[in-house]
Amino acid sequence: MDLNTVADVISPAGVGQWQPGDAWLAGGTVLFAEPRPHLTRLLDLSTAGWPALTRREDGLEIAATCTIAEIAAAGHELVERCCDAFLASFKIWNVATVGGNLCAALPAGPMIALGAALDGTCLLLGPSGARTVPVKDFVVGEGLTALSPGELLRSIHLPAAALRARAAYRQGSLHPHGRSGVLVIGRLDEPGLTITVTASTQRPYVLRFPAFPSAEVVQIALTEGIPDNAYVTDVHGLPAWRRHLTRLYAEQVRQELSA
Ligand SMILES: Cc1cc2nc3c(=O)[nH]c(=O)nc-3n(C[C@H](O)[C@H](O)[C@H](O)COP(=O)(O)OP(=O)(O)OC[C@H]3O[C@@H](n4cnc5c(N)ncnc54)[C@H](O)[C@@H]3O)c2cc1C
């Protein structure tokens, strides 16, 4: 898609350069997919030179510009499974970024699922300074994020304890190679359990159980915690189907982690 109104691409770009009519450019796989007549400049983050992955004692820092191909090679089972939920060719995997996935805020964003399930934190840089936001609160609706005008997502931090925890994963699509309609991740936080629901809902829902819950407790939490109108309706699945699979998968991850 040609963005005919764009007159300039600033590269490399930083926070101070943003002005109305600008968009941050990462891999461009979403940005270049639709007409954007309001845009006049692109601020290119792909040349910022941020190291893709930084392993620290307290966890893993993922640059927003880290590509899906780079994070898929990080050697972590849940990370790999979330990348597998990103059903695209190697050409897309090599340009699409983790940050772009969060900022596009599509319900099926597998990096949103990963970050929310592992208690990830977003580092945001903006004209008025830096701030952090949990990944689960970064996406606030379909295509909507907590970013203010001029703010960019710099990195995502995944804490070491969450990366070490046992996890169970279920993903469902209408078609064998379709975009995720439901993605549920369970994480064992002995003695408790955390269940994260994405893809079926307009934003991530993280349900925490301080003690290992019974099937009934999980089902009640899903019913009370996720309103019916929070389930997505689009070509990738109707809300009733998504709600049904969410409940089924939540029970499956609960059972898998109870073993
Ligand atoms: C074949 C195909 C399959 C796909 N499958 C999936 C899928 O399964 N799930 C899914 O969620 N998406 C999917 N996508 C959409 C897209 O590829 C991903 O969401 C991708 O991660 C977007 O990253 P990007 O780097 O290309 O973002 P871009 O297109 O560069 O940017 C996306 C948006 O985020 C903003 N942005 C990007 N980076 C930052 C930043 N650091 N700070 C602030 N704003 C920023 C941009 O301004 C833009 O509005 C698919 C696309 C294709 C073509």
Ligand as a Chemical Component Dictionary entry (heavy atoms), coordinates in Angstrom:
data_LIG
# 
_chem_comp.id                   LIG 
_chem_comp.type                 NON-POLYMER 
_chem_comp.pdbx_formal_charge   0 
_chem_comp.three_letter_code    LIG 
# 
loop_
_chem_comp_atom.comp_id 
_chem_comp_atom.atom_id 
_chem_comp_atom.alt_atom_id 
_chem_comp_atom.type_symbol 
_chem_comp_atom.charge 
_chem_comp_atom.model_Cartn_x 
_chem_comp_atom.model_Cartn_y 
_chem_comp_atom.model_Cartn_z 
_chem_comp_atom.pdbx_ordinal 
LIG C1  C1  C 0 0.542  -12.491 6.663  1  
LIG C2  C2  C 0 0.389  -11.715 7.938  2  
LIG C3  C3  C 0 0.037  -12.397 9.092  3  
LIG C4  C4  C 0 -0.121 -11.700 10.306 4  
LIG N1  N1  N 0 -0.491 -12.395 11.427 5  
LIG C5  C5  C 0 -0.696 -11.726 12.568 6  
LIG C6  C6  C 0 -1.121 -12.415 13.741 7  
LIG O1  O1  O 0 -1.313 -13.619 13.745 8  
LIG N2  N2  N 0 -1.329 -11.677 14.868 9  
LIG C7  C7  C 0 -1.105 -10.330 14.881 10 
LIG O2  O2  O 0 -1.296 -9.701  15.927 11 
LIG N3  N3  N 0 -0.705 -9.663  13.796 12 
LIG C8  C8  C 0 -0.507 -10.321 12.639 13 
LIG N4  N4  N 0 -0.124 -9.637  11.535 14 
LIG C9  C9  C 0 0.004  -8.163  11.622 15 
LIG C10 C10 C 0 1.437  -7.663  11.897 16 
LIG O3  O3  O 0 2.377  -8.326  11.083 17 
LIG C11 C11 C 0 1.905  -7.807  13.360 18 
LIG O4  O4  O 0 0.966  -7.262  14.262 19 
LIG C12 C12 C 0 3.293  -7.184  13.568 20 
LIG O5  O5  O 0 3.851  -7.610  14.790 21 
LIG C13 C13 C 0 3.305  -5.658  13.515 22 
LIG O6  O6  O 0 4.633  -5.246  13.704 23 
LIG P1  P1  P 0 5.359  -4.198  12.748 24 
LIG O7  O7  O 0 6.731  -4.060  13.284 25 
LIG O8  O8  O 0 5.240  -4.586  11.314 26 
LIG O9  O9  O 0 4.489  -2.913  13.056 27 
LIG P2  P2  P 0 4.253  -1.595  12.140 28 
LIG O10 O10 O 0 3.363  -1.943  11.000 29 
LIG O11 O11 O 0 5.526  -0.920  11.836 30 
LIG O12 O12 O 0 3.450  -0.710  13.213 31 
LIG C14 C14 C 0 2.180  -1.072  13.673 32 
LIG C15 C15 C 0 1.597  0.118   14.472 33 
LIG O13 O13 O 0 2.298  0.287   15.687 34 
LIG C16 C16 C 0 2.968  1.555   15.732 35 
LIG N5  N5  N 0 4.287  1.266   16.310 36 
LIG C17 C17 C 0 5.154  0.311   15.902 37 
LIG N6  N6  N 0 6.199  0.247   16.731 38 
LIG C18 C18 C 0 6.000  1.178   17.692 39 
LIG C19 C19 C 0 6.719  1.562   18.862 40 
LIG N7  N7  N 0 7.859  0.977   19.224 41 
LIG N8  N8  N 0 6.208  2.546   19.637 42 
LIG C20 C20 C 0 5.024  3.151   19.296 43 
LIG N9  N9  N 0 4.297  2.814   18.219 44 
LIG C21 C21 C 0 4.783  1.833   17.422 45 
LIG C22 C22 C 0 2.991  2.057   14.298 46 
LIG O14 O14 O 0 2.992  3.469   14.221 47 
LIG C23 C23 C 0 1.708  1.452   13.760 48 
LIG O15 O15 O 0 0.597  2.240   14.142 49 
LIG C24 C24 C 0 0.068  -10.297 10.332 50 
LIG C25 C25 C 0 0.448  -9.622  9.164  51 
LIG C26 C26 C 0 0.606  -10.312 7.989  52 
LIG C27 C27 C 0 1.004  -9.549  6.755  53 
# 
loop_
_chem_comp_bond.comp_id 
_chem_comp_bond.atom_id_1 
_chem_comp_bond.atom_id_2 
_chem_comp_bond.value_order 
_chem_comp_bond.pdbx_ordinal 
LIG C1  C2  SING 1  
LIG C2  C3  SING 2  
LIG C2  C26 DOUB 3  
LIG C3  C4  DOUB 4  
LIG C4  N1  SING 5  
LIG C4  C24 SING 6  
LIG N1  C5  DOUB 7  
LIG C5  C6  SING 8  
LIG C5  C8  SING 9  
LIG C6  O1  DOUB 10 
LIG C6  N2  SING 11 
LIG N2  C7  SING 12 
LIG C7  O2  DOUB 13 
LIG C7  N3  SING 14 
LIG N3  C8  DOUB 15 
LIG C8  N4  SING 16 
LIG N4  C9  SING 17 
LIG N4  C24 SING 18 
LIG C9  C10 SING 19 
LIG C10 O3  SING 20 
LIG C10 C11 SING 21 
LIG C11 O4  SING 22 
LIG C11 C12 SING 23 
LIG C12 O5  SING 24 
LIG C12 C13 SING 25 
LIG C13 O6  SING 26 
LIG O6  P1  SING 27 
LIG P1  O7  DOUB 28 
LIG P1  O8  SING 29 
LIG P1  O9  SING 30 
LIG O9  P2  SING 31 
LIG P2  O10 DOUB 32 
LIG P2  O11 SING 33 
LIG P2  O12 SING 34 
LIG O12 C14 SING 35 
LIG C14 C15 SING 36 
LIG C15 O13 SING 37 
LIG C15 C23 SING 38 
LIG O13 C16 SING 39 
LIG C16 N5  SING 40 
LIG C16 C22 SING 41 
LIG N5  C17 SING 42 
LIG N5  C21 SING 43 
LIG C17 N6  DOUB 44 
LIG N6  C18 SING 45 
LIG C18 C19 SING 46 
LIG C18 C21 DOUB 47 
LIG C19 N7  SING 48 
LIG C19 N8  DOUB 49 
LIG N8  C20 SING 50 
LIG C20 N9  DOUB 51 
LIG N9  C21 SING 52 
LIG C22 O14 SING 53 
LIG C22 C23 SING 54 
LIG C23 O15 SING 55 
LIG C24 C25 DOUB 56 
LIG C25 C26 SING 57 
LIG C26 C27 SING 58 
# 
